[in-house]
Amino acid sequence: MRIFDRGDRQGNLDNTFTVPSYLRTDAAIFYNQGGFRAAVNIRNLFDADYFETSQSQTRVFPGDPLTVVGSISWEL
């Protein structure tokens, strides 16, 4: 599990507005046996609303919602 904690930060180079802080949690579960691997990766486990970055007050980019990705691989 990884926890991403970002404090308040300036939203542009002129420091005219602030982007609020956020806390996001990611997690992964995996299984390995011989050449077989199965994994489930979860980003934003608690579906937190947050802003990833910004360019100006009118261009503020939200973070991704809860995302689950599964994978299976076999290596000979």
mmCIF file of the N, C-alpha and C atoms, coordinates in Angstrom:
data_MODEL
# 
_entry.id   MODEL 
# 
loop_
_atom_site.group_PDB 
_atom_site.id 
_atom_site.type_symbol 
_atom_site.label_atom_id 
_atom_site.label_alt_id 
_atom_site.label_comp_id 
_atom_site.label_asym_id 
_atom_site.label_entity_id 
_atom_site.label_seq_id 
_atom_site.pdbx_PDB_ins_code 
_atom_site.Cartn_x 
_atom_site.Cartn_y 
_atom_site.Cartn_z 
_atom_site.occupancy 
_atom_site.B_iso_or_equiv 
_atom_site.pdbx_formal_charge 
_atom_site.auth_seq_id 
_atom_site.auth_comp_id 
_atom_site.auth_asym_id 
_atom_site.auth_atom_id 
_atom_site.pdbx_PDB_model_num 
ATOM 1   N N  . MET A 1 1  ? 0.843   -1.159  0.000   1.00 0.00 ? 1  MET A N  1 
ATOM 2   C CA . MET A 1 1  ? 0.000   0.000   0.000   1.00 0.00 ? 1  MET A CA 1 
ATOM 3   C C  . MET A 1 1  ? 0.899   1.236   0.000   1.00 0.00 ? 1  MET A C  1 
ATOM 4   N N  . ARG A 1 2  ? 0.492   2.222   -0.768  1.00 0.00 ? 2  ARG A N  1 
ATOM 5   C CA . ARG A 1 2  ? 1.194   3.509   -0.823  1.00 0.00 ? 2  ARG A CA 1 
ATOM 6   C C  . ARG A 1 2  ? 0.208   4.621   -0.512  1.00 0.00 ? 2  ARG A C  1 
ATOM 7   N N  . ILE A 1 3  ? 0.665   5.570   0.260   1.00 0.00 ? 3  ILE A N  1 
ATOM 8   C CA . ILE A 1 3  ? -0.160  6.722   0.607   1.00 0.00 ? 3  ILE A CA 1 
ATOM 9   C C  . ILE A 1 3  ? 0.517   7.977   0.064   1.00 0.00 ? 3  ILE A C  1 
ATOM 10  N N  . PHE A 1 4  ? -0.242  8.768   -0.671  1.00 0.00 ? 4  PHE A N  1 
ATOM 11  C CA . PHE A 1 4  ? 0.248   10.016  -1.241  1.00 0.00 ? 4  PHE A CA 1 
ATOM 12  C C  . PHE A 1 4  ? -0.412  11.160  -0.482  1.00 0.00 ? 4  PHE A C  1 
ATOM 13  N N  . ASP A 1 5  ? 0.394   11.972  0.164   1.00 0.00 ? 5  ASP A N  1 
ATOM 14  C CA . ASP A 1 5  ? -0.099  13.089  0.956   1.00 0.00 ? 5  ASP A CA 1 
ATOM 15  C C  . ASP A 1 5  ? 0.498   14.372  0.406   1.00 0.00 ? 5  ASP A C  1 
ATOM 16  N N  . ARG A 1 6  ? -0.328  15.222  -0.161  1.00 0.00 ? 6  ARG A N  1 
ATOM 17  C CA . ARG A 1 6  ? 0.139   16.498  -0.722  1.00 0.00 ? 6  ARG A CA 1 
ATOM 18  C C  . ARG A 1 6  ? -0.507  17.628  0.056   1.00 0.00 ? 6  ARG A C  1 
ATOM 19  N N  . GLY A 1 7  ? 0.277   18.566  0.478   1.00 0.00 ? 7  GLY A N  1 
ATOM 20  C CA . GLY A 1 7  ? -0.243  19.738  1.176   1.00 0.00 ? 7  GLY A CA 1 
ATOM 21  C C  . GLY A 1 7  ? -0.749  20.777  0.196   1.00 0.00 ? 7  GLY A C  1 
ATOM 22  N N  . ASP A 1 8  ? -1.305  21.852  0.743   1.00 0.00 ? 8  ASP A N  1 
ATOM 23  C CA . ASP A 1 8  ? -1.720  22.978  -0.107  1.00 0.00 ? 8  ASP A CA 1 
ATOM 24  C C  . ASP A 1 8  ? -0.519  23.450  -0.909  1.00 0.00 ? 8  ASP A C  1 
ATOM 25  N N  . ARG A 1 9  ? -0.753  23.856  -2.156  1.00 0.00 ? 9  ARG A N  1 
ATOM 26  C CA . ARG A 1 9  ? 0.337   24.331  -3.006  1.00 0.00 ? 9  ARG A CA 1 
ATOM 27  C C  . ARG A 1 9  ? -0.174  25.432  -3.925  1.00 0.00 ? 9  ARG A C  1 
ATOM 28  N N  . GLN A 1 10 ? 0.744   26.231  -4.401  1.00 0.00 ? 10 GLN A N  1 
ATOM 29  C CA . GLN A 1 10 ? 0.380   27.325  -5.296  1.00 0.00 ? 10 GLN A CA 1 
ATOM 30  C C  . GLN A 1 10 ? -0.081  26.756  -6.640  1.00 0.00 ? 10 GLN A C  1 
ATOM 31  N N  . GLY A 1 11 ? -1.132  27.342  -7.190  1.00 0.00 ? 11 GLY A N  1 
ATOM 32  C CA . GLY A 1 11 ? -1.725  26.838  -8.418  1.00 0.00 ? 11 GLY A CA 1 
ATOM 33  C C  . GLY A 1 11 ? -1.094  27.352  -9.696  1.00 0.00 ? 11 GLY A C  1 
ATOM 34  N N  . ASN A 1 12 ? -0.287  28.429  -9.593  1.00 0.00 ? 12 ASN A N  1 
ATOM 35  C CA . ASN A 1 12 ? 0.379   28.953  -10.789 1.00 0.00 ? 12 ASN A CA 1 
ATOM 36  C C  . ASN A 1 12 ? 1.669   29.655  -10.377 1.00 0.00 ? 12 ASN A C  1 
ATOM 37  N N  . LEU A 1 13 ? 2.440   30.078  -11.335 1.00 0.00 ? 13 LEU A N  1 
ATOM 38  C CA . LEU A 1 13 ? 3.728   30.703  -11.052 1.00 0.00 ? 13 LEU A CA 1 
ATOM 39  C C  . LEU A 1 13 ? 3.595   32.079  -10.406 1.00 0.00 ? 13 LEU A C  1 
ATOM 40  N N  . ASP A 1 14 ? 2.454   32.732  -10.603 1.00 0.00 ? 14 ASP A N  1 
ATOM 41  C CA . ASP A 1 14 ? 2.227   34.056  -10.009 1.00 0.00 ? 14 ASP A CA 1 
ATOM 42  C C  . ASP A 1 14 ? 1.728   33.963  -8.560  1.00 0.00 ? 14 ASP A C  1 
ATOM 43  N N  . ASN A 1 15 ? 1.462   32.740  -8.085  1.00 0.00 ? 15 ASN A N  1 
ATOM 44  C CA . ASN A 1 15 ? 0.960   32.508  -6.721  1.00 0.00 ? 15 ASN A CA 1 
ATOM 45  C C  . ASN A 1 15 ? -0.330  33.273  -6.431  1.00 0.00 ? 15 ASN A C  1 
ATOM 46  N N  . THR A 1 16 ? -1.248  33.261  -7.401  1.00 0.00 ? 16 THR A N  1 
ATOM 47  C CA . THR A 1 16 ? -2.505  33.998  -7.234  1.00 0.00 ? 16 THR A CA 1 
ATOM 48  C C  . THR A 1 16 ? -3.627  33.135  -6.658  1.00 0.00 ? 16 THR A C  1 
ATOM 49  N N  . PHE A 1 17 ? -3.429  31.813  -6.573  1.00 0.00 ? 17 PHE A N  1 
ATOM 50  C CA . PHE A 1 17 ? -4.424  30.940  -5.956  1.00 0.00 ? 17 PHE A CA 1 
ATOM 51  C C  . PHE A 1 17 ? -3.752  29.673  -5.445  1.00 0.00 ? 17 PHE A C  1 
ATOM 52  N N  . THR A 1 18 ? -4.464  28.960  -4.582  1.00 0.00 ? 18 THR A N  1 
ATOM 53  C CA . THR A 1 18 ? -3.919  27.760  -3.943  1.00 0.00 ? 18 THR A CA 1 
ATOM 54  C C  . THR A 1 18 ? -4.743  26.548  -4.335  1.00 0.00 ? 18 THR A C  1 
ATOM 55  N N  . VAL A 1 19 ? -4.069  25.442  -4.625  1.00 0.00 ? 19 VAL A N  1 
ATOM 56  C CA . VAL A 1 19 ? -4.718  24.157  -4.881  1.00 0.00 ? 19 VAL A CA 1 
ATOM 57  C C  . VAL A 1 19 ? -4.743  23.419  -3.535  1.00 0.00 ? 19 VAL A C  1 
ATOM 58  N N  . PRO A 1 20 ? -5.909  22.902  -3.117  1.00 0.00 ? 20 PRO A N  1 
ATOM 59  C CA . PRO A 1 20 ? -6.004  22.300  -1.786  1.00 0.00 ? 20 PRO A CA 1 
ATOM 60  C C  . PRO A 1 20 ? -5.230  20.986  -1.655  1.00 0.00 ? 20 PRO A C  1 
ATOM 61  N N  . SER A 1 21 ? -4.963  20.620  -0.416  1.00 0.00 ? 21 SER A N  1 
ATOM 62  C CA . SER A 1 21 ? -4.234  19.388  -0.105  1.00 0.00 ? 21 SER A CA 1 
ATOM 63  C C  . SER A 1 21 ? -5.113  18.161  -0.385  1.00 0.00 ? 21 SER A C  1 
ATOM 64  N N  . TYR A 1 22 ? -4.465  16.987  -0.451  1.00 0.00 ? 22 TYR A N  1 
ATOM 65  C CA . TYR A 1 22 ? -5.216  15.741  -0.592  1.00 0.00 ? 22 TYR A CA 1 
ATOM 66  C C  . TYR A 1 22 ? -4.422  14.565  -0.033  1.00 0.00 ? 22 TYR A C  1 
ATOM 67  N N  . LEU A 1 23 ? -5.147  13.487  0.225   1.00 0.00 ? 23 LEU A N  1 
ATOM 68  C CA . LEU A 1 23 ? -4.569  12.228  0.666   1.00 0.00 ? 23 LEU A CA 1 
ATOM 69  C C  . LEU A 1 23 ? -5.164  11.140  -0.220  1.00 0.00 ? 23 LEU A C  1 
ATOM 70  N N  . ARG A 1 24 ? -4.301  10.400  -0.921  1.00 0.00 ? 24 ARG A N  1 
ATOM 71  C CA . ARG A 1 24 ? -4.753  9.330   -1.818  1.00 0.00 ? 24 ARG A CA 1 
ATOM 72  C C  . ARG A 1 24 ? -4.040  8.045   -1.451  1.00 0.00 ? 24 ARG A C  1 
ATOM 73  N N  . THR A 1 25 ? -4.763  6.934   -1.471  1.00 0.00 ? 25 THR A N  1 
ATOM 74  C CA . THR A 1 25 ? -4.197  5.632   -1.124  1.00 0.00 ? 25 THR A CA 1 
ATOM 75  C C  . THR A 1 25 ? -4.285  4.698   -2.326  1.00 0.00 ? 25 THR A C  1 
ATOM 76  N N  . ASP A 1 26 ? -3.166  4.047   -2.658  1.00 0.00 ? 26 ASP A N  1 
ATOM 77  C CA . ASP A 1 26 ? -3.114  3.027   -3.701  1.00 0.00 ? 26 ASP A CA 1 
ATOM 78  C C  . ASP A 1 26 ? -2.776  1.691   -3.048  1.00 0.00 ? 26 ASP A C  1 
ATOM 79  N N  . ALA A 1 27 ? -3.208  0.602   -3.657  1.00 0.00 ? 27 ALA A N  1 
ATOM 80  C CA . ALA A 1 27 ? -2.928  -0.726  -3.108  1.00 0.00 ? 27 ALA A CA 1 
ATOM 81  C C  . ALA A 1 27 ? -2.741  -1.730  -4.245  1.00 0.00 ? 27 ALA A C  1 
ATOM 82  N N  . ALA A 1 28 ? -2.086  -2.831  -3.926  1.00 0.00 ? 28 ALA A N  1 
ATOM 83  C CA . ALA A 1 28 ? -1.882  -3.901  -4.915  1.00 0.00 ? 28 ALA A CA 1 
ATOM 84  C C  . ALA A 1 28 ? -1.931  -5.246  -4.205  1.00 0.00 ? 28 ALA A C  1 
ATOM 85  N N  . ILE A 1 29 ? -2.498  -6.210  -4.898  1.00 0.00 ? 29 ILE A N  1 
ATOM 86  C CA . ILE A 1 29 ? -2.531  -7.598  -4.430  1.00 0.00 ? 29 ILE A CA 1 
ATOM 87  C C  . ILE A 1 29 ? -2.001  -8.442  -5.577  1.00 0.00 ? 29 ILE A C  1 
ATOM 88  N N  . PHE A 1 30 ? -1.079  -9.358  -5.278  1.00 0.00 ? 30 PHE A N  1 
ATOM 89  C CA . PHE A 1 30 ? -0.555  -10.197 -6.355  1.00 0.00 ? 30 PHE A CA 1 
ATOM 90  C C  . PHE A 1 30 ? -0.249  -11.600 -5.849  1.00 0.00 ? 30 PHE A C  1 
ATOM 91  N N  . TYR A 1 31 ? -0.153  -12.515 -6.816  1.00 0.00 ? 31 TYR A N  1 
ATOM 92  C CA . TYR A 1 31 ? 0.149   -13.915 -6.539  1.00 0.00 ? 31 TYR A CA 1 
ATOM 93  C C  . TYR A 1 31 ? 1.154   -14.393 -7.568  1.00 0.00 ? 31 TYR A C  1 
ATOM 94  N N  . ASN A 1 32 ? 2.232   -15.037 -7.107  1.00 0.00 ? 32 ASN A N  1 
ATOM 95  C CA . ASN A 1 32 ? 3.245   -15.620 -7.983  1.00 0.00 ? 32 ASN A CA 1 
ATOM 96  C C  . ASN A 1 32 ? 3.393   -17.100 -7.659  1.00 0.00 ? 32 ASN A C  1 
ATOM 97  N N  . GLN A 1 33 ? 3.399   -17.920 -8.692  1.00 0.00 ? 33 GLN A N  1 
ATOM 98  C CA . GLN A 1 33 ? 3.649   -19.349 -8.517  1.00 0.00 ? 33 GLN A CA 1 
ATOM 99  C C  . GLN A 1 33 ? 4.314   -19.857 -9.783  1.00 0.00 ? 33 GLN A C  1 
ATOM 100 N N  . GLY A 1 34 ? 5.584   -20.223 -9.684  1.00 0.00 ? 34 GLY A N  1 
ATOM 101 C CA . GLY A 1 34 ? 6.313   -20.648 -10.872 1.00 0.00 ? 34 GLY A CA 1 
ATOM 102 C C  . GLY A 1 34 ? 6.369   -19.507 -11.872 1.00 0.00 ? 34 GLY A C  1 
ATOM 103 N N  . GLY A 1 35 ? 5.885   -19.744 -13.075 1.00 0.00 ? 35 GLY A N  1 
ATOM 104 C CA . GLY A 1 35 ? 5.871   -18.713 -14.105 1.00 0.00 ? 35 GLY A CA 1 
ATOM 105 C C  . GLY A 1 35 ? 4.559   -17.950 -14.172 1.00 0.00 ? 35 GLY A C  1 
ATOM 106 N N  . PHE A 1 36 ? 3.614   -18.290 -13.288 1.00 0.00 ? 36 PHE A N  1 
ATOM 107 C CA . PHE A 1 36 ? 2.295   -17.651 -13.294 1.00 0.00 ? 36 PHE A CA 1 
ATOM 108 C C  . PHE A 1 36 ? 2.280   -16.458 -12.351 1.00 0.00 ? 36 PHE A C  1 
ATOM 109 N N  . ARG A 1 37 ? 1.689   -15.376 -12.814 1.00 0.00 ? 37 ARG A N  1 
ATOM 110 C CA . ARG A 1 37 ? 1.531   -14.182 -11.966 1.00 0.00 ? 37 ARG A CA 1 
ATOM 111 C C  . ARG A 1 37 ? 0.161   -13.577 -12.226 1.00 0.00 ? 37 ARG A C  1 
ATOM 112 N N  . ALA A 1 38 ? -0.543  -13.263 -11.152 1.00 0.00 ? 38 ALA A N  1 
ATOM 113 C CA . ALA A 1 38 ? -1.824  -12.564 -11.223 1.00 0.00 ? 38 ALA A CA 1 
ATOM 114 C C  . ALA A 1 38 ? -1.743  -11.365 -10.278 1.00 0.00 ? 38 ALA A C  1 
ATOM 115 N N  . ALA A 1 39 ? -2.278  -10.234 -10.709 1.00 0.00 ? 39 ALA A N  1 
ATOM 116 C CA . ALA A 1 39 ? -2.204  -9.027  -9.888  1.00 0.00 ? 39 ALA A CA 1 
ATOM 117 C C  . ALA A 1 39 ? -3.459  -8.180  -10.060 1.00 0.00 ? 39 ALA A C  1 
ATOM 118 N N  . VAL A 1 40 ? -3.815  -7.483  -8.986  1.00 0.00 ? 40 VAL A N  1 
ATOM 119 C CA . VAL A 1 40 ? -4.874  -6.484  -9.009  1.00 0.00 ? 40 VAL A CA 1 
ATOM 120 C C  . VAL A 1 40 ? -4.270  -5.215  -8.413  1.00 0.00 ? 40 VAL A C  1 
ATOM 121 N N  . ASN A 1 41 ? -4.287  -4.136  -9.184  1.00 0.00 ? 41 ASN A N  1 
ATOM 122 C CA . ASN A 1 41 ? -3.765  -2.848  -8.738  1.00 0.00 ? 41 ASN A CA 1 
ATOM 123 C C  . ASN A 1 41 ? -4.928  -1.876  -8.583  1.00 0.00 ? 41 ASN A C  1 
ATOM 124 N N  . ILE A 1 42 ? -4.965  -1.203  -7.442  1.00 0.00 ? 42 ILE A N  1 
ATOM 125 C CA . ILE A 1 42 ? -6.052  -0.281  -7.140  1.00 0.00 ? 42 ILE A CA 1 
ATOM 126 C C  . ILE A 1 42 ? -5.460  1.106   -6.900  1.00 0.00 ? 42 ILE A C  1 
ATOM 127 N N  . ARG A 1 43 ? -5.916  2.073   -7.670  1.00 0.00 ? 43 ARG A N  1 
ATOM 128 C CA . ARG A 1 43 ? -5.482  3.454   -7.500  1.00 0.00 ? 43 ARG A CA 1 
ATOM 129 C C  . ARG A 1 43 ? -6.649  4.248   -6.927  1.00 0.00 ? 43 ARG A C  1 
ATOM 130 N N  . ASN A 1 44 ? -6.364  5.093   -5.958  1.00 0.00 ? 44 ASN A N  1 
ATOM 131 C CA . ASN A 1 44 ? -7.369  5.901   -5.272  1.00 0.00 ? 44 ASN A CA 1 
ATOM 132 C C  . ASN A 1 44 ? -8.401  4.993   -4.598  1.00 0.00 ? 44 ASN A C  1 
ATOM 133 N N  . LEU A 1 45 ? -7.908  4.142   -3.736  1.00 0.00 ? 45 LEU A N  1 
ATOM 134 C CA . LEU A 1 45 ? -8.695  3.102   -3.066  1.00 0.00 ? 45 LEU A CA 1 
ATOM 135 C C  . LEU A 1 45 ? -9.975  3.631   -2.429  1.00 0.00 ? 45 LEU A C  1 
ATOM 136 N N  . PHE A 1 46 ? -9.944  4.803   -1.831  1.00 0.00 ? 46 PHE A N  1 
ATOM 137 C CA . PHE A 1 46 ? -11.110 5.345   -1.133  1.00 0.00 ? 46 PHE A CA 1 
ATOM 138 C C  . PHE A 1 46 ? -11.865 6.380   -1.969  1.00 0.00 ? 46 PHE A C  1 
ATOM 139 N N  . ASP A 1 47 ? -11.561 6.431   -3.261  1.00 0.00 ? 47 ASP A N  1 
ATOM 140 C CA . ASP A 1 47 ? -12.253 7.302   -4.223  1.00 0.00 ? 47 ASP A CA 1 
ATOM 141 C C  . ASP A 1 47 ? -12.285 8.766   -3.763  1.00 0.00 ? 47 ASP A C  1 
ATOM 142 N N  . ALA A 1 48 ? -11.132 9.253   -3.315  1.00 0.00 ? 48 ALA A N  1 
ATOM 143 C CA . ALA A 1 48 ? -11.021 10.640  -2.847  1.00 0.00 ? 48 ALA A CA 1 
ATOM 144 C C  . ALA A 1 48 ? -11.127 11.618  -4.024  1.00 0.00 ? 48 ALA A C  1 
ATOM 145 N N  . ASP A 1 49 ? -11.788 12.727  -3.800  1.00 0.00 ? 49 ASP A N  1 
ATOM 146 C CA . ASP A 1 49 ? -11.830 13.808  -4.791  1.00 0.00 ? 49 ASP A CA 1 
ATOM 147 C C  . ASP A 1 49 ? -10.622 14.706  -4.544  1.00 0.00 ? 49 ASP A C  1 
ATOM 148 N N  . TYR A 1 50 ? -9.826  14.943  -5.581  1.00 0.00 ? 50 TYR A N  1 
ATOM 149 C CA . TYR A 1 50 ? -8.631  15.771  -5.410  1.00 0.00 ? 50 TYR A CA 1 
ATOM 150 C C  . TYR A 1 50 ? -8.222  16.380  -6.739  1.00 0.00 ? 50 TYR A C  1 
ATOM 151 N N  . PHE A 1 51 ? -7.358  17.395  -6.647  1.00 0.00 ? 51 PHE A N  1 
ATOM 152 C CA . PHE A 1 51 ? -6.821  18.047  -7.834  1.00 0.00 ? 51 PHE A CA 1 
ATOM 153 C C  . PHE A 1 51 ? -5.361  17.641  -7.991  1.00 0.00 ? 51 PHE A C  1 
ATOM 154 N N  . GLU A 1 52 ? -5.040  17.045  -9.123  1.00 0.00 ? 52 GLU A N  1 
ATOM 155 C CA . GLU A 1 52 ? -3.686  16.554  -9.401  1.00 0.00 ? 52 GLU A CA 1 
ATOM 156 C C  . GLU A 1 52 ? -2.718  17.705  -9.676  1.00 0.00 ? 52 GLU A C  1 
ATOM 157 N N  . THR A 1 53 ? -3.137  18.627  -10.537 1.00 0.00 ? 53 THR A N  1 
ATOM 158 C CA . THR A 1 53 ? -2.270  19.742  -10.931 1.00 0.00 ? 53 THR A CA 1 
ATOM 159 C C  . THR A 1 53 ? -3.120  20.875  -11.500 1.00 0.00 ? 53 THR A C  1 
ATOM 160 N N  . SER A 1 54 ? -2.459  21.979  -11.805 1.00 0.00 ? 54 SER A N  1 
ATOM 161 C CA . SER A 1 54 ? -3.173  23.113  -12.409 1.00 0.00 ? 54 SER A CA 1 
ATOM 162 C C  . SER A 1 54 ? -2.218  23.930  -13.267 1.00 0.00 ? 54 SER A C  1 
ATOM 163 N N  . GLN A 1 55 ? -2.798  24.664  -14.205 1.00 0.00 ? 55 GLN A N  1 
ATOM 164 C CA . GLN A 1 55 ? -2.029  25.586  -15.036 1.00 0.00 ? 55 GLN A CA 1 
ATOM 165 C C  . GLN A 1 55 ? -2.452  27.024  -14.782 1.00 0.00 ? 55 GLN A C  1 
ATOM 166 N N  . SER A 1 56 ? -3.725  27.203  -14.407 1.00 0.00 ? 56 SER A N  1 
ATOM 167 C CA . SER A 1 56 ? -4.277  28.526  -14.100 1.00 0.00 ? 56 SER A CA 1 
ATOM 168 C C  . SER A 1 56 ? -5.563  28.299  -13.321 1.00 0.00 ? 56 SER A C  1 
ATOM 169 N N  . GLN A 1 57 ? -6.219  29.369  -12.899 1.00 0.00 ? 57 GLN A N  1 
ATOM 170 C CA . GLN A 1 57 ? -7.465  29.224  -12.150 1.00 0.00 ? 57 GLN A CA 1 
ATOM 171 C C  . GLN A 1 57 ? -8.572  28.584  -12.978 1.00 0.00 ? 57 GLN A C  1 
ATOM 172 N N  . THR A 1 58 ? -8.489  28.685  -14.289 1.00 0.00 ? 58 THR A N  1 
ATOM 173 C CA . THR A 1 58 ? -9.513  28.093  -15.149 1.00 0.00 ? 58 THR A CA 1 
ATOM 174 C C  . THR A 1 58 ? -9.090  26.741  -15.709 1.00 0.00 ? 58 THR A C  1 
ATOM 175 N N  . ARG A 1 59 ? -7.852  26.304  -15.419 1.00 0.00 ? 59 ARG A N  1 
ATOM 176 C CA . ARG A 1 59 ? -7.366  25.002  -15.887 1.00 0.00 ? 59 ARG A CA 1 
ATOM 177 C C  . ARG A 1 59 ? -6.778  24.222  -14.713 1.00 0.00 ? 59 ARG A C  1 
ATOM 178 N N  . VAL A 1 60 ? -7.700  23.673  -13.885 1.00 0.00 ? 60 VAL A N  1 
ATOM 179 C CA . VAL A 1 60 ? -7.322  22.854  -12.741 1.00 0.00 ? 60 VAL A CA 1 
ATOM 180 C C  . VAL A 1 60 ? -7.753  21.428  -13.067 1.00 0.00 ? 60 VAL A C  1 
ATOM 181 N N  . PHE A 1 61 ? -6.831  20.469  -12.943 1.00 0.00 ? 61 PHE A N  1 
ATOM 182 C CA . PHE A 1 61 ? -7.080  19.101  -13.398 1.00 0.00 ? 61 PHE A CA 1 
ATOM 183 C C  . PHE A 1 61 ? -7.352  18.167  -12.224 1.00 0.00 ? 61 PHE A C  1 
ATOM 184 N N  . PRO A 1 62 ? -8.536  17.553  -12.207 1.00 0.00 ? 62 PRO A N  1 
ATOM 185 C CA . PRO A 1 62 ? -8.861  16.631  -11.125 1.00 0.00 ? 62 PRO A CA 1 
ATOM 186 C C  . PRO A 1 62 ? -8.064  15.331  -11.253 1.00 0.00 ? 62 PRO A C  1 
ATOM 187 N N  . GLY A 1 63 ? -7.880  14.653  -10.123 1.00 0.00 ? 63 GLY A N  1 
ATOM 188 C CA . GLY A 1 63 ? -7.220  13.348  -10.129 1.00 0.00 ? 63 GLY A CA 1 
ATOM 189 C C  . GLY A 1 63 ? -8.177  12.262  -10.583 1.00 0.00 ? 63 GLY A C  1 
ATOM 190 N N  . ASP A 1 64 ? -7.638  11.115  -10.904 1.00 0.00 ? 64 ASP A N  1 
ATOM 191 C CA . ASP A 1 64 ? -8.450  9.986   -11.357 1.00 0.00 ? 64 ASP A CA 1 
ATOM 192 C C  . ASP A 1 64 ? -9.308  9.438   -10.220 1.00 0.00 ? 64 ASP A C  1 
ATOM 193 N N  . PRO A 1 65 ? -10.499 8.956   -10.539 1.00 0.00 ? 65 PRO A N  1 
ATOM 194 C CA . PRO A 1 65 ? -11.334 8.317   -9.518  1.00 0.00 ? 65 PRO A CA 1 
ATOM 195 C C  . PRO A 1 65 ? -10.787 6.918   -9.204  1.00 0.00 ? 65 PRO A C  1 
ATOM 196 N N  . LEU A 1 66 ? -11.493 6.186   -8.374  1.00 0.00 ? 66 LEU A N  1 
ATOM 197 C CA . LEU A 1 66 ? -11.135 4.799   -8.070  1.00 0.00 ? 66 LEU A CA 1 
ATOM 198 C C  . LEU A 1 66 ? -10.926 4.044   -9.375  1.00 0.00 ? 66 LEU A C  1 
ATOM 199 N N  . THR A 1 67 ? -9.750  3.422   -9.523  1.00 0.00 ? 67 THR A N  1 
ATOM 200 C CA . THR A 1 67 ? -9.404  2.684   -10.735 1.00 0.00 ? 67 THR A CA 1 
ATOM 201 C C  . THR A 1 67 ? -8.843  1.332   -10.346 1.00 0.00 ? 67 THR A C  1 
ATOM 202 N N  . VAL A 1 68 ? -9.369  0.263   -10.946 1.00 0.00 ? 68 VAL A N  1 
ATOM 203 C CA . VAL A 1 68 ? -8.895  -1.094  -10.667 1.00 0.00 ? 68 VAL A CA 1 
ATOM 204 C C  . VAL A 1 68 ? -8.397  -1.708  -11.966 1.00 0.00 ? 68 VAL A C  1 
ATOM 205 N N  . VAL A 1 69 ? -7.169  -2.233  -11.950 1.00 0.00 ? 69 VAL A N  1 
ATOM 206 C CA . VAL A 1 69 ? -6.582  -2.884  -13.119 1.00 0.00 ? 69 VAL A CA 1 
ATOM 207 C C  . VAL A 1 69 ? -6.106  -4.271  -12.701 1.00 0.00 ? 69 VAL A C  1 
ATOM 208 N N  . GLY A 1 70 ? -6.548  -5.265  -13.445 1.00 0.00 ? 70 GLY A N  1 
ATOM 209 C CA . GLY A 1 70 ? -6.123  -6.650  -13.183 1.00 0.00 ? 70 GLY A CA 1 
ATOM 210 C C  . GLY A 1 70 ? -5.230  -7.138  -14.318 1.00 0.00 ? 70 GLY A C  1 
ATOM 211 N N  . SER A 1 71 ? -4.285  -8.000  -13.967 1.00 0.00 ? 71 SER A N  1 
ATOM 212 C CA . SER A 1 71 ? -3.419  -8.572  -15.007 1.00 0.00 ? 71 SER A CA 1 
ATOM 213 C C  . SER A 1 71 ? -3.063  -10.012 -14.662 1.00 0.00 ? 71 SER A C  1 
ATOM 214 N N  . ILE A 1 72 ? -2.871  -10.797 -15.713 1.00 0.00 ? 72 ILE A N  1 
ATOM 215 C CA . ILE A 1 72 ? -2.437  -12.193 -15.573 1.00 0.00 ? 72 ILE A CA 1 
ATOM 216 C C  . ILE A 1 72 ? -1.339  -12.427 -16.586 1.00 0.00 ? 72 ILE A C  1 
ATOM 217 N N  . SER A 1 73 ? -0.265  -13.083 -16.145 1.00 0.00 ? 73 SER A N  1 
ATOM 218 C CA . SER A 1 73 ? 0.825   -13.386 -17.082 1.00 0.00 ? 73 SER A CA 1 
ATOM 219 C C  . SER A 1 73 ? 1.383   -14.788 -16.790 1.00 0.00 ? 73 SER A C  1 
ATOM 220 N N  . TRP A 1 74 ? 1.948   -15.359 -17.824 1.00 0.00 ? 74 TRP A N  1 
ATOM 221 C CA . TRP A 1 74 ? 2.562   -16.678 -17.710 1.00 0.00 ? 74 TRP A CA 1 
ATOM 222 C C  . TRP A 1 74 ? 3.902   -16.622 -18.422 1.00 0.00 ? 74 TRP A C  1 
ATOM 223 N N  . GLU A 1 75 ? 4.952   -16.976 -17.730 1.00 0.00 ? 75 GLU A N  1 
ATOM 224 C CA . GLU A 1 75 ? 6.294   -16.942 -18.303 1.00 0.00 ? 75 GLU A CA 1 
ATOM 225 C C  . GLU A 1 75 ? 6.817   -18.376 -18.377 1.00 0.00 ? 75 GLU A C  1 
ATOM 226 N N  . LEU A 1 76 ? 7.270   -18.751 -19.567 1.00 0.00 ? 76 LEU A N  1 
ATOM 227 C CA . LEU A 1 76 ? 7.790   -20.119 -19.763 1.00 0.00 ? 76 LEU A CA 1 
ATOM 228 C C  . LEU A 1 76 ? 9.258   -20.199 -19.419 1.00 0.00 ? 76 LEU A C  1 
# 
